[in-house]
């Protein structure tokens, strides 16, 4: 079961104008590479999560069954083949970054959950990967 976390603030990137401003922030993430994480660092606290959430568009903050924060986004497609092609591209990007999300997909949809398992929460790596996944659809 996934529990939703709702911020008490409007998330930048939720309007066309805000998305155009937010694109600069996302570009900052696109230029970075995920850094291998073996633990030993703290997961982002909720204020840091909200700061980074403004840098990606449409990603929800949720909690998994262990109450660890995750990034989650649902994508819609016209058919199974489009979903599969998208998921294959997500796999390629994830492998290049060395950071692997949980992927669920079927006819006309894909859902991506991202977290840093080694720290039981979110880190900058998760937001870097989210930005790079979003870029797949803009190419």
N, C-alpha and C positions, 0 to 999 in steps of 0.2 A: 504494500500500500504506500502511495506517495502522498505526503502532506504538503500542501501549498503554503508558501510564505508570501505574504503580501506586504510590500513596502508602503510606508506612509508618505511617499513622495511620487511625483510624476517621473517616470523614467525617460530620460533623454533618449531620443530615437523613436518615440512613439508617434511622431507626426512627420510629414515629409520634410518640413523645415528642420526639425530637430535631428532627423536622420541625416540631412546634409551636413549639419554641424557635427554630428556624431561620427560621420565617416572619417574625419581627421583622426579621431581617437582610435577608430577601428584600424586605420592604416598604421598607427603606431604598433598595434598588436600584430598586424600582418608582417611587419618587418622583423619581429622577434621570432626566436625558435624556442620550443619547449626545452627545458633543462631537466635532465633526469632527476627524479626525486626518490630517494631511498628512505625518506622520513627525516627525523631530526630537526624539522622546522614546524612551526605552528601553522595550522590551517587559518585562512582569513577569518576575521571576526565579521559580524553582520554589517558593520559600517564599511569595512573594506570591500566586502562582497557588493554592496550597493554602489560603491564608487566604480568598481569594475563593470558592474552590470550596465552602467550608462555607456560603456564603450562598445557594447554588442547590441544588436537589434533583435528583439523578439524572444530572447532567451529568458525563461522563467527560473526563479530560484525555488527549489523544492527540497524536501527532506526525504531520505530513503527510510527503510524500515528500522534502521539503527539511529535515526535522527541526525545523520550526517547530511550536510548541505550538498546539493548537486545542481548542475545546470541542466535544463531540460528544454527541448524545443521539438515541436511537431511540424512536419512538412507534408504538404499535400501534392499529389501528382495525378496525371490523367489516367495512368494504368500501372500495372505491375512492372512492366519493363522500365518505365521511367523511375520508379522507386528503386528497382534493382540497380540501375545505372548510377543513380545518386549514391546509394549505399556503397557500391564498389569504389567510387571516387572518394568517399569519406574514408574508406579503408586505406586507400593509397596515401592520402594526406596524413592520416593517423600514423601509419607506418613510418613515413618520413619524419614525423615529429617525435616518434617513440612514445606517443601518448595515445592510449586506446580507449574510446568511449564504449558504452553499452549501446547497441543498435538493435532496434525492433523495426520490422518493416513487413509490408504485405501489399495487397492490391491497392494502389493509389495513396499510400502513406508511408512515412518513415518517422520514427521517434528516436531522438538521440539524447542520451544521458551522459553527462561528463562529470567526473570527480577525480580527485587525486587520492587513490586508495591508500597509498603509503602514509598519508597524514589524516585520513578519515574526514576529508572536507575539501574545500576549494582553495586553489592557488592560482597564481598568474597563468600557469600552464593551461588551465582549463579555459580561461578566457581567450588565450592565444589560439587554442584549437577551435573554439567556437567561432572566432572571427574567420579563421581559415576555412571552416566548413561553410559558412555563409558565402564566402567568396566563390565557392564551387558553383553556386546558382547564378552568380553575376557574370560568369565567363561564357 
